[in-house]
Amino acid sequence: MFADRATIIIKSGKGGDGHVSFRREKYVPDGGPDGGDGGKGGDVIFEVDDGLNTLTDYRHRRKFAARPGEEGGKRNCHGKNGEDIILKVPAGTVIKDAESGKVIADMSGENRRQTILCGGRGGLGNQHFATSTMQAPKYAQPGGESVELEIKLELKVIADVGLVGFPNVGKSTLLSRVTNARPKIANYHFTTLQPNLGVVDLDGAKGFVIADIPGLIEGASEGVGLGLEFLRHIERTKVMIHVVDAAGTEGRDPIADIKAINRELKAYDAALLQKPQVIAANKMDAVYGDENEIIKALRDEFEKEGIRVFPISGVSGQGIRELLYHVDSLLETCSKEPVVYEQEFDPAVRLFKDEPYTITRADDAAFVVEGPKIDKMLGYTNIDSEKGFLFFQKFLREQGILKELEKMGIQDGDTVRMYGNEFDYYK
């Protein structure tokens, strides 16, 4: 079975604890603290591998965890950072939170590597807590906790053009004719169980990637048959080619078939019907002449809606050149931007619900924000990246922290201090 979905559990590494120790040297009877910091826990990173085209690796293994950071040592020795775990996925994989169904990351376009869970920060050794009044601190900071998350992986095929149609209408034959793809072809229903991709090269045109979307049936949008398994692959395509049996060898009504598939597309996502469509009336090699009553009926029904009908034969190649150049012209009218799903959910945010925080004023008038939720958020979010910082700002707003700062009279340019990080406030 083609693996285009998987549900797995990922876990980042726990940060190593800070160490408590004191200098013990000859002639130094009262050595100060020298406990080292713990190492950072390993991250969970997803990376695109162009050699993969399924999610099979995640169907038989359920849990993936990064390594924890090591505890700090004496003599200011820093604990070793935990090893990251890098999970390879095919291009087009969408990572979603299993509980909410919201998108965490889309491994498409330029996004070829993304950290999904950050390891816990390393705890500070006792050397950091020495003060003029506490010269021998006997405590150190524990390492940041690991994060565990259940996620869903969905592979959505990346292709410019999708071939859609009921089973056994010749989609695989057409794909093998126009590209170098070699799909399995046989004369029975549901032959194709996975999308096959190929590249169409055209003289004087850019060419495009075309995908044979497995056969759809009525009720697909409600999960009947393999419908939902494959409907998601149409989401990224820009043009759809309806392939129908113009020779009537299956005894089906091509007009009814096209309308049935469009109903399924609309039920799944109405925006899919906004994509340009074209009809490939296949199997003309089994028809006497260049046209029959099926072709005429198709043209009467759909060309008034701007959907062109091309009589073709995947076996002989009849009419295929005209079809492909028309598809290429349709692609020229489409947006050149790839369909990439925006991030809707940051795994770190769920960790900090209903945890207390405090806001105080330091001697230098800076606003000091502290609390478990702030500490964790900073530990799990890469605020050096633009996306990470934007999510951190969103977190402060949603938690009511920004509103609380405003109540305390914060002004533009004032300093906000959070666990060693300083920010200038601007509304």
TORKOL-4160 file (C-alpha; in steps of 0.2 Angstrom, whole numbers, padded with zeros to 4 digits, m for minus):
427
<pt num="1" X="0000" Y="0000" Z="0000"/>
<pt num="2" X="0006" Y="0017" Z="m0004"/>
<pt num="3" X="0011" Y="0026" Z="0012"/>
<pt num="4" X="0006" Y="0044" Z="0011"/>
<pt num="5" X="0000" Y="0046" Z="0029"/>
<pt num="6" X="0008" Y="0042" Z="0046"/>
<pt num="7" X="0005" Y="0046" Z="0064"/>
<pt num="8" X="0020" Y="0047" Z="0075"/>
<pt num="9" X="0026" Y="0053" Z="0092"/>
<pt num="10" X="0042" Y="0064" Z="0092"/>
<pt num="11" X="0051" Y="0069" Z="0108"/>
<pt num="12" X="0065" Y="0082" Z="0110"/>
<pt num="13" X="0080" Y="0079" Z="0122"/>
<pt num="14" X="0079" Y="0085" Z="0140"/>
<pt num="15" X="0092" Y="0098" Z="0144"/>
<pt num="16" X="0107" Y="0092" Z="0156"/>
<pt num="17" X="0106" Y="0098" Z="0174"/>
<pt num="18" X="0118" Y="0111" Z="0180"/>
<pt num="19" X="0132" Y="0104" Z="0192"/>
<pt num="20" X="0135" Y="0108" Z="0210"/>
<pt num="21" X="0154" Y="0108" Z="0215"/>
<pt num="22" X="0167" Y="0118" Z="0223"/>
<pt num="23" X="0186" Y="0120" Z="0219"/>
<pt num="24" X="0196" Y="0108" Z="0229"/>
<pt num="25" X="0214" Y="0112" Z="0227"/>
<pt num="26" X="0230" Y="0112" Z="0238"/>
<pt num="27" X="0232" Y="0128" Z="0247"/>
<pt num="28" X="0215" Y="0134" Z="0242"/>
<pt num="29" X="0205" Y="0129" Z="0257"/>
<pt num="30" X="0189" Y="0139" Z="0253"/>
<pt num="31" X="0188" Y="0137" Z="0234"/>
<pt num="32" X="0173" Y="0145" Z="0226"/>
<pt num="33" X="0159" Y="0136" Z="0216"/>
<pt num="34" X="0165" Y="0128" Z="0199"/>
<pt num="35" X="0149" Y="0118" Z="0194"/>
<pt num="36" X="0148" Y="0118" Z="0175"/>
<pt num="37" X="0132" Y="0120" Z="0164"/>
<pt num="38" X="0122" Y="0106" Z="0157"/>
<pt num="39" X="0121" Y="0102" Z="0139"/>
<pt num="40" X="0107" Y="0107" Z="0128"/>
<pt num="41" X="0095" Y="0093" Z="0123"/>
<pt num="42" X="0094" Y="0087" Z="0105"/>
<pt num="43" X="0081" Y="0095" Z="0093"/>
<pt num="44" X="0069" Y="0086" Z="0082"/>
<pt num="45" X="0072" Y="0091" Z="0064"/>
<pt num="46" X="0063" Y="0087" Z="0048"/>
<pt num="47" X="0073" Y="0087" Z="0032"/>
<pt num="48" X="0068" Y="0084" Z="0014"/>
<pt num="49" X="0076" Y="0069" Z="0005"/>
<pt num="50" X="0074" Y="0070" Z="m0014"/>
<pt num="51" X="0076" Y="0051" Z="m0014"/>
<pt num="52" X="0060" Y="0047" Z="m0005"/>
<pt num="53" X="0043" Y="0047" Z="m0012"/>
<pt num="54" X="0033" Y="0039" Z="0002"/>
<pt num="55" X="0031" Y="0039" Z="0021"/>
<pt num="56" X="0034" Y="0021" Z="0022"/>
<pt num="57" X="0048" Y="0023" Z="0035"/>
<pt num="58" X="0035" Y="0030" Z="0048"/>
<pt num="59" X="0022" Y="0016" Z="0046"/>
<pt num="60" X="0031" Y="0003" Z="0056"/>
<pt num="61" X="0040" Y="0014" Z="0069"/>
<pt num="62" X="0030" Y="0025" Z="0080"/>
<pt num="63" X="0042" Y="0035" Z="0092"/>
<pt num="64" X="0057" Y="0045" Z="0088"/>
<pt num="65" X="0067" Y="0054" Z="0101"/>
<pt num="66" X="0082" Y="0066" Z="0101"/>
<pt num="67" X="0096" Y="0063" Z="0114"/>
<pt num="68" X="0096" Y="0072" Z="0131"/>
<pt num="69" X="0110" Y="0084" Z="0136"/>
<pt num="70" X="0123" Y="0078" Z="0148"/>
<pt num="71" X="0125" Y="0085" Z="0166"/>
<pt num="72" X="0138" Y="0098" Z="0169"/>
<pt num="73" X="0154" Y="0093" Z="0178"/>
<pt num="74" X="0166" Y="0100" Z="0191"/>
<pt num="75" X="0179" Y="0112" Z="0186"/>
<pt num="76" X="0167" Y="0122" Z="0175"/>
<pt num="77" X="0165" Y="0108" Z="0163"/>
<pt num="78" X="0151" Y="0110" Z="0151"/>
<pt num="79" X="0140" Y="0095" Z="0148"/>
<pt num="80" X="0139" Y="0088" Z="0131"/>
<pt num="81" X="0124" Y="0094" Z="0120"/>
<pt num="82" X="0112" Y="0080" Z="0116"/>
<pt num="83" X="0112" Y="0074" Z="0098"/>
<pt num="84" X="0098" Y="0080" Z="0087"/>
<pt num="85" X="0087" Y="0068" Z="0078"/>
<pt num="86" X="0085" Y="0071" Z="0059"/>
<pt num="87" X="0069" Y="0064" Z="0051"/>
<pt num="88" X="0070" Y="0062" Z="0032"/>
<pt num="89" X="0053" Y="0065" Z="0022"/>
<pt num="90" X="0049" Y="0067" Z="0004"/>
<pt num="91" X="0046" Y="0084" Z="m0003"/>
<pt num="92" X="0028" Y="0089" Z="m0001"/>
<pt num="93" X="0026" Y="0082" Z="0017"/>
<pt num="94" X="0014" Y="0092" Z="0028"/>
<pt num="95" X="0017" Y="0090" Z="0047"/>
<pt num="96" X="0002" Y="0093" Z="0058"/>
<pt num="97" X="m0003" Y="0093" Z="0076"/>
<pt num="98" X="m0012" Y="0077" Z="0079"/>
<pt num="99" X="m0024" Y="0084" Z="0092"/>
<pt num="100" X="m0029" Y="0100" Z="0083"/>
<pt num="101" X="m0025" Y="0096" Z="0065"/>
<pt num="102" X="m0017" Y="0112" Z="0062"/>
<pt num="103" X="m0001" Y="0114" Z="0051"/>
<pt num="104" X="0016" Y="0114" Z="0060"/>
<pt num="105" X="0026" Y="0114" Z="0044"/>
<pt num="106" X="0025" Y="0111" Z="0026"/>
<pt num="107" X="0041" Y="0103" Z="0019"/>
<pt num="108" X="0039" Y="0111" Z="0001"/>
<pt num="109" X="0047" Y="0125" Z="m0009"/>
<pt num="110" X="0062" Y="0132" Z="m0001"/>
<pt num="111" X="0058" Y="0124" Z="0016"/>
<pt num="112" X="0069" Y="0109" Z="0015"/>
<pt num="113" X="0074" Y="0108" Z="0034"/>
<pt num="114" X="0065" Y="0114" Z="0049"/>
<pt num="115" X="0067" Y="0111" Z="0068"/>
<pt num="116" X="0050" Y="0106" Z="0074"/>
<pt num="117" X="0054" Y="0103" Z="0093"/>
<pt num="118" X="0069" Y="0112" Z="0102"/>
<pt num="119" X="0078" Y="0102" Z="0115"/>
<pt num="120" X="0078" Y="0109" Z="0133"/>
<pt num="121" X="0091" Y="0122" Z="0137"/>
<pt num="122" X="0105" Y="0116" Z="0148"/>
<pt num="123" X="0104" Y="0121" Z="0167"/>
<pt num="124" X="0116" Y="0133" Z="0174"/>
<pt num="125" X="0130" Y="0127" Z="0186"/>
<pt num="126" X="0131" Y="0133" Z="0204"/>
<pt num="127" X="0145" Y="0145" Z="0199"/>
<pt num="128" X="0132" Y="0157" Z="0191"/>
<pt num="129" X="0123" Y="0159" Z="0208"/>
<pt num="130" X="0137" Y="0165" Z="0218"/>
<pt num="131" X="0134" Y="0183" Z="0225"/>
<pt num="132" X="0142" Y="0194" Z="0238"/>
<pt num="133" X="0131" Y="0187" Z="0251"/>
<pt num="134" X="0130" Y="0169" Z="0245"/>
<pt num="135" X="0148" Y="0164" Z="0240"/>
<pt num="136" X="0145" Y="0145" Z="0241"/>
<pt num="137" X="0128" Y="0141" Z="0233"/>
<pt num="138" X="0123" Y="0123" Z="0235"/>
<pt num="139" X="0111" Y="0123" Z="0221"/>
<pt num="140" X="0111" Y="0123" Z="0202"/>
<pt num="141" X="0098" Y="0125" Z="0188"/>
<pt num="142" X="0089" Y="0110" Z="0182"/>
<pt num="143" X="0089" Y="0107" Z="0163"/>
<pt num="144" X="0074" Y="0111" Z="0153"/>
<pt num="145" X="0061" Y="0098" Z="0151"/>
<pt num="146" X="0059" Y="0088" Z="0135"/>
<pt num="147" X="0044" Y="0090" Z="0124"/>
<pt num="148" X="0034" Y="0076" Z="0117"/>
<pt num="149" X="0021" Y="0078" Z="0103"/>
<pt num="150" X="0010" Y="0067" Z="0093"/>
<pt num="151" X="0010" Y="0073" Z="0075"/>
<pt num="152" X="0002" Y="0068" Z="0058"/>
<pt num="153" X="0012" Y="0067" Z="0042"/>
<pt num="154" X="0003" Y="0069" Z="0026"/>
<pt num="155" X="0011" Y="0068" Z="0009"/>
<pt num="156" X="0003" Y="0080" Z="m0004"/>
<pt num="157" X="0011" Y="0077" Z="m0021"/>
<pt num="158" X="0019" Y="0092" Z="m0029"/>
<pt num="159" X="0014" Y="0093" Z="m0048"/>
<pt num="160" X="0008" Y="0106" Z="m0059"/>
<pt num="161" X="m0005" Y="0096" Z="m0068"/>
<pt num="162" X="m0016" Y="0082" Z="m0061"/>
<pt num="163" X="m0024" Y="0068" Z="m0071"/>
<pt num="164" X="m0041" Y="0064" Z="m0063"/>
<pt num="165" X="m0054" Y="0052" Z="m0069"/>
<pt num="166" X="m0063" Y="0036" Z="m0064"/>
<pt num="167" X="m0053" Y="0020" Z="m0064"/>
<pt num="168" X="m0048" Y="0011" Z="m0080"/>
<pt num="169" X="m0050" Y="0027" Z="m0092"/>
<pt num="170" X="m0032" Y="0027" Z="m0097"/>
<pt num="171" X="m0023" Y="0039" Z="m0085"/>
<pt num="172" X="m0008" Y="0028" Z="m0083"/>
<pt num="173" X="m0007" Y="0025" Z="m0101"/>
<pt num="174" X="m0008" Y="0043" Z="m0105"/>
<pt num="175" X="0006" Y="0047" Z="m0092"/>
<pt num="176" X="0018" Y="0034" Z="m0099"/>
<pt num="177" X="0015" Y="0041" Z="m0117"/>
<pt num="178" X="0019" Y="0059" Z="m0112"/>
<pt num="179" X="0033" Y="0057" Z="m0099"/>
<pt num="180" X="0046" Y="0045" Z="m0095"/>
<pt num="181" X="0036" Y="0038" Z="m0080"/>
<pt num="182" X="0033" Y="0019" Z="m0080"/>
<pt num="183" X="0017" Y="0016" Z="m0070"/>
<pt num="184" X="0010" Y="m0002" Z="m0069"/>
<pt num="185" X="m0004" Y="m0004" Z="m0081"/>
<pt num="186" X="m0017" Y="m0017" Z="m0082"/>
<pt num="187" X="m0035" Y="m0018" Z="m0088"/>
<pt num="188" X="m0045" Y="m0019" Z="m0072"/>
<pt num="189" X="m0051" Y="m0007" Z="m0059"/>
<pt num="190" X="m0041" Y="0002" Z="m0046"/>
<pt num="191" X="m0024" Y="m0003" Z="m0054"/>
<pt num="192" X="m0016" Y="0013" Z="m0048"/>
<pt num="193" X="m0014" Y="0013" Z="m0030"/>
<pt num="194" X="m0001" Y="0028" Z="m0029"/>
<pt num="195" X="0001" Y="0044" Z="m0038"/>
<pt num="196" X="0014" Y="0043" Z="m0052"/>
<pt num="197" X="0024" Y="0058" Z="m0057"/>
<pt num="198" X="0032" Y="0062" Z="m0074"/>
<pt num="199" X="0040" Y="0077" Z="m0082"/>
<pt num="200" X="0032" Y="0083" Z="m0099"/>
<pt num="201" X="0045" Y="0091" Z="m0111"/>
<pt num="202" X="0038" Y="0102" Z="m0124"/>
<pt num="203" X="0047" Y="0110" Z="m0139"/>
<pt num="204" X="0047" Y="0129" Z="m0137"/>
<pt num="205" X="0039" Y="0128" Z="m0120"/>
<pt num="206" X="0045" Y="0126" Z="m0102"/>
<pt num="207" X="0036" Y="0109" Z="m0099"/>
<pt num="208" X="0028" Y="0104" Z="m0083"/>
<pt num="209" X="0026" Y="0090" Z="m0070"/>
<pt num="210" X="0011" Y="0079" Z="m0071"/>
<pt num="211" X="0004" Y="0067" Z="m0059"/>
<pt num="212" X="m0008" Y="0053" Z="m0062"/>
<pt num="213" X="m0020" Y="0054" Z="m0047"/>
<pt num="214" X="m0027" Y="0037" Z="m0042"/>
<pt num="215" X="m0045" Y="0033" Z="m0048"/>
<pt num="216" X="m0058" Y="0042" Z="m0038"/>
<pt num="217" X="m0076" Y="0036" Z="m0035"/>
<pt num="218" X="m0092" Y="0044" Z="m0029"/>
<pt num="219" X="m0092" Y="0046" Z="m0010"/>
<pt num="220" X="m0073" Y="0049" Z="m0010"/>
<pt num="221" X="m0074" Y="0066" Z="m0001"/>
<pt num="222" X="m0083" Y="0056" Z="0013"/>
<pt num="223" X="m0069" Y="0043" Z="0014"/>
<pt num="224" X="m0077" Y="0030" Z="0003"/>
<pt num="225" X="m0064" Y="0018" Z="m0005"/>
<pt num="226" X="m0047" Y="0027" Z="m0006"/>
<pt num="227" X="m0054" Y="0044" Z="m0009"/>
<pt num="228" X="m0048" Y="0054" Z="0005"/>
<pt num="229" X="m0031" Y="0045" Z="0003"/>
<pt num="230" X="m0029" Y="0053" Z="m0014"/>
<pt num="231" X="m0039" Y="0069" Z="m0014"/>
<pt num="232" X="m0026" Y="0078" Z="m0005"/>
<pt num="233" X="m0014" Y="0076" Z="m0019"/>
<pt num="234" X="m0025" Y="0087" Z="m0030"/>
<pt num="235" X="m0023" Y="0102" Z="m0018"/>
<pt num="236" X="m0006" Y="0107" Z="m0025"/>
<pt num="237" X="m0010" Y="0105" Z="m0044"/>
<pt num="238" X="m0013" Y="0121" Z="m0054"/>
<pt num="239" X="m0022" Y="0113" Z="m0069"/>
<pt num="240" X="m0033" Y="0097" Z="m0069"/>
<pt num="241" X="m0036" Y="0085" Z="m0084"/>
<pt num="242" X="m0051" Y="0075" Z="m0084"/>
<pt num="243" X="m0048" Y="0059" Z="m0093"/>
<pt num="244" X="m0063" Y="0050" Z="m0099"/>
<pt num="245" X="m0067" Y="0035" Z="m0110"/>
<pt num="246" X="m0073" Y="0042" Z="m0126"/>
<pt num="247" X="m0075" Y="0025" Z="m0134"/>
<pt num="248" X="m0088" Y="0019" Z="m0121"/>
<pt num="249" X="m0078" Y="0003" Z="m0118"/>
<pt num="250" X="m0083" Y="0003" Z="m0100"/>
<pt num="251" X="m0101" Y="0007" Z="m0103"/>
<pt num="252" X="m0100" Y="0023" Z="m0093"/>
<pt num="253" X="m0107" Y="0041" Z="m0096"/>
<pt num="254" X="m0092" Y="0053" Z="m0097"/>
<pt num="255" X="m0102" Y="0068" Z="m0093"/>
<pt num="256" X="m0109" Y="0060" Z="m0078"/>
<pt num="257" X="m0092" Y="0055" Z="m0073"/>
<pt num="258" X="m0084" Y="0072" Z="m0074"/>
<pt num="259" X="m0099" Y="0080" Z="m0064"/>
<pt num="260" X="m0097" Y="0066" Z="m0051"/>
<pt num="261" X="m0078" Y="0070" Z="m0049"/>
<pt num="262" X="m0081" Y="0089" Z="m0048"/>
<pt num="263" X="m0094" Y="0086" Z="m0035"/>
<pt num="264" X="m0081" Y="0076" Z="m0025"/>
<pt num="265" X="m0068" Y="0090" Z="m0027"/>
<pt num="266" X="m0081" Y="0103" Z="m0021"/>
<pt num="267" X="m0086" Y="0093" Z="m0006"/>
<pt num="268" X="m0067" Y="0091" Z="m0001"/>
<pt num="269" X="m0062" Y="0109" Z="m0005"/>
<pt num="270" X="m0073" Y="0121" Z="m0015"/>
<pt num="271" X="m0057" Y="0130" Z="m0020"/>
<pt num="272" X="m0052" Y="0116" Z="m0031"/>
<pt num="273" X="m0065" Y="0120" Z="m0044"/>
<pt num="274" X="m0057" Y="0137" Z="m0047"/>
<pt num="275" X="m0042" Y="0128" Z="m0055"/>
<pt num="276" X="m0042" Y="0127" Z="m0074"/>
<pt num="277" X="m0049" Y="0111" Z="m0081"/>
<pt num="278" X="m0047" Y="0102" Z="m0098"/>
<pt num="279" X="m0055" Y="0086" Z="m0104"/>
<pt num="280" X="m0045" Y="0072" Z="m0112"/>
<pt num="281" X="m0057" Y="0061" Z="m0122"/>
<pt num="282" X="m0047" Y="0045" Z="m0122"/>
<pt num="283" X="m0047" Y="0029" Z="m0132"/>
<pt num="284" X="m0050" Y="0037" Z="m0149"/>
<pt num="285" X="m0040" Y="0023" Z="m0156"/>
<pt num="286" X="m0055" Y="0012" Z="m0153"/>
<pt num="287" X="m0067" Y="0024" Z="m0162"/>
<pt num="288" X="m0070" Y="0026" Z="m0181"/>
<pt num="289" X="m0066" Y="0043" Z="m0187"/>
<pt num="290" X="m0061" Y="0059" Z="m0177"/>
<pt num="291" X="m0077" Y="0062" Z="m0168"/>
<pt num="292" X="m0092" Y="0052" Z="m0161"/>
<pt num="293" X="m0108" Y="0056" Z="m0151"/>
<pt num="294" X="m0098" Y="0056" Z="m0135"/>
<pt num="295" X="m0086" Y="0069" Z="m0141"/>
<pt num="296" X="m0100" Y="0080" Z="m0147"/>
<pt num="297" X="m0110" Y="0078" Z="m0131"/>
<pt num="298" X="m0094" Y="0083" Z="m0121"/>
<pt num="299" X="m0091" Y="0098" Z="m0131"/>
<pt num="300" X="m0110" Y="0104" Z="m0130"/>
<pt num="301" X="m0109" Y="0102" Z="m0111"/>
<pt num="302" X="m0093" Y="0109" Z="m0106"/>
<pt num="303" X="m0085" Y="0120" Z="m0119"/>
<pt num="304" X="m0098" Y="0133" Z="m0116"/>
<pt num="305" X="m0090" Y="0134" Z="m0098"/>
<pt num="306" X="m0073" Y="0137" Z="m0106"/>
<pt num="307" X="m0067" Y="0119" Z="m0103"/>
<pt num="308" X="m0059" Y="0113" Z="m0119"/>
<pt num="309" X="m0062" Y="0095" Z="m0125"/>
<pt num="310" X="m0047" Y="0086" Z="m0134"/>
<pt num="311" X="m0050" Y="0069" Z="m0142"/>
<pt num="312" X="m0034" Y="0059" Z="m0139"/>
<pt num="313" X="m0027" Y="0041" Z="m0139"/>
<pt num="314" X="m0015" Y="0036" Z="m0125"/>
<pt num="315" X="m0010" Y="0021" Z="m0136"/>
<pt num="316" X="m0007" Y="0029" Z="m0153"/>
<pt num="317" X="m0003" Y="0047" Z="m0147"/>
<pt num="318" X="m0017" Y="0055" Z="m0157"/>
<pt num="319" X="m0022" Y="0073" Z="m0151"/>
<pt num="320" X="m0009" Y="0072" Z="m0137"/>
<pt num="321" X="0002" Y="0086" Z="m0143"/>
<pt num="322" X="m0013" Y="0098" Z="m0145"/>
<pt num="323" X="m0019" Y="0094" Z="m0127"/>
<pt num="324" X="m0001" Y="0097" Z="m0119"/>
<pt num="325" X="0002" Y="0114" Z="m0128"/>
<pt num="326" X="m0016" Y="0119" Z="m0122"/>
<pt num="327" X="m0012" Y="0114" Z="m0104"/>
<pt num="328" X="0005" Y="0123" Z="m0105"/>
<pt num="329" X="m0005" Y="0139" Z="m0110"/>
<pt num="330" X="m0016" Y="0137" Z="m0095"/>
<pt num="331" X="m0002" Y="0135" Z="m0084"/>
<pt num="332" X="0005" Y="0152" Z="m0090"/>
<pt num="333" X="m0011" Y="0160" Z="m0083"/>
<pt num="334" X="m0008" Y="0152" Z="m0066"/>
<pt num="335" X="0001" Y="0159" Z="m0051"/>
<pt num="336" X="0020" Y="0154" Z="m0052"/>
<pt num="337" X="0020" Y="0153" Z="m0033"/>
<pt num="338" X="0020" Y="0135" Z="m0026"/>
<pt num="339" X="0006" Y="0130" Z="m0015"/>
<pt num="340" X="0014" Y="0130" Z="0002"/>
<pt num="341" X="0003" Y="0129" Z="0018"/>
<pt num="342" X="0007" Y="0142" Z="0031"/>
<pt num="343" X="0011" Y="0137" Z="0049"/>
<pt num="344" X="m0004" Y="0138" Z="0060"/>
<pt num="345" X="0003" Y="0130" Z="0076"/>
<pt num="346" X="0019" Y="0131" Z="0086"/>
<pt num="347" X="0021" Y="0116" Z="0097"/>
<pt num="348" X="0029" Y="0126" Z="0111"/>
<pt num="349" X="0013" Y="0136" Z="0114"/>
<pt num="350" X="0003" Y="0121" Z="0121"/>
<pt num="351" X="0016" Y="0119" Z="0135"/>
<pt num="352" X="0012" Y="0135" Z="0144"/>
<pt num="353" X="m0006" Y="0136" Z="0147"/>
<pt num="354" X="m0012" Y="0142" Z="0164"/>
<pt num="355" X="0006" Y="0144" Z="0171"/>
<pt num="356" X="0009" Y="0159" Z="0182"/>
<pt num="357" X="0021" Y="0173" Z="0178"/>
<pt num="358" X="0027" Y="0189" Z="0187"/>
<pt num="359" X="0032" Y="0206" Z="0180"/>
<pt num="360" X="0043" Y="0217" Z="0191"/>
<pt num="361" X="0054" Y="0233" Z="0189"/>
<pt num="362" X="0073" Y="0231" Z="0191"/>
<pt num="363" X="0084" Y="0244" Z="0198"/>
<pt num="364" X="0088" Y="0250" Z="0181"/>
<pt num="365" X="0070" Y="0252" Z="0177"/>
<pt num="366" X="0069" Y="0237" Z="0165"/>
<pt num="367" X="0053" Y="0227" Z="0166"/>
<pt num="368" X="0058" Y="0209" Z="0171"/>
<pt num="369" X="0046" Y="0195" Z="0166"/>
<pt num="370" X="0048" Y="0179" Z="0174"/>
<pt num="371" X="0039" Y="0162" Z="0177"/>
<pt num="372" X="0039" Y="0144" Z="0171"/>
<pt num="373" X="0030" Y="0148" Z="0155"/>
<pt num="374" X="0042" Y="0161" Z="0150"/>
<pt num="375" X="0057" Y="0151" Z="0154"/>
<pt num="376" X="0050" Y="0136" Z="0144"/>
<pt num="377" X="0045" Y="0147" Z="0129"/>
<pt num="378" X="0063" Y="0154" Z="0128"/>
<pt num="379" X="0070" Y="0137" Z="0129"/>
<pt num="380" X="0060" Y="0129" Z="0116"/>
<pt num="381" X="0058" Y="0143" Z="0103"/>
<pt num="382" X="0072" Y="0149" Z="0091"/>
<pt num="383" X="0069" Y="0168" Z="0094"/>
<pt num="384" X="0084" Y="0172" Z="0082"/>
<pt num="385" X="0074" Y="0167" Z="0067"/>
<pt num="386" X="0060" Y="0178" Z="0061"/>
<pt num="387" X="0046" Y="0165" Z="0062"/>
<pt num="388" X="0052" Y="0160" Z="0080"/>
<pt num="389" X="0052" Y="0178" Z="0085"/>
<pt num="390" X="0035" Y="0182" Z="0078"/>
<pt num="391" X="0027" Y="0167" Z="0087"/>
<pt num="392" X="0036" Y="0173" Z="0103"/>
<pt num="393" X="0027" Y="0189" Z="0101"/>
<pt num="394" X="0011" Y="0181" Z="0097"/>
<pt num="395" X="0013" Y="0170" Z="0113"/>
<pt num="396" X="0016" Y="0186" Z="0124"/>
<pt num="397" X="0000" Y="0194" Z="0117"/>
<pt num="398" X="m0011" Y="0179" Z="0119"/>
<pt num="399" X="m0005" Y="0176" Z="0137"/>
<pt num="400" X="m0009" Y="0194" Z="0141"/>
<pt num="401" X="0008" Y="0198" Z="0145"/>
<pt num="402" X="0009" Y="0213" Z="0133"/>
<pt num="403" X="m0007" Y="0220" Z="0140"/>
<pt num="404" X="0000" Y="0218" Z="0158"/>
<pt num="405" X="0015" Y="0228" Z="0153"/>
<pt num="406" X="0005" Y="0242" Z="0146"/>
<pt num="407" X="m0005" Y="0243" Z="0162"/>
<pt num="408" X="0011" Y="0245" Z="0172"/>
<pt num="409" X="0015" Y="0260" Z="0161"/>
<pt num="410" X="0028" Y="0253" Z="0149"/>
<pt num="411" X="0033" Y="0265" Z="0135"/>
<pt num="412" X="0041" Y="0263" Z="0118"/>
<pt num="413" X="0060" Y="0260" Z="0120"/>
<pt num="414" X="0059" Y="0253" Z="0137"/>
<pt num="415" X="0068" Y="0237" Z="0141"/>
<pt num="416" X="0060" Y="0221" Z="0144"/>
<pt num="417" X="0071" Y="0207" Z="0152"/>
<pt num="418" X="0067" Y="0189" Z="0152"/>
<pt num="419" X="0080" Y="0176" Z="0158"/>
<pt num="420" X="0095" Y="0184" Z="0150"/>
<pt num="421" X="0087" Y="0190" Z="0135"/>
<pt num="422" X="0083" Y="0209" Z="0133"/>
<pt num="423" X="0071" Y="0217" Z="0121"/>
<pt num="424" X="0066" Y="0235" Z="0117"/>
<pt num="425" X="0047" Y="0237" Z="0118"/>
<pt num="426" X="0038" Y="0245" Z="0104"/>
<pt num="427" X="0019" Y="0245" Z="0102"/>
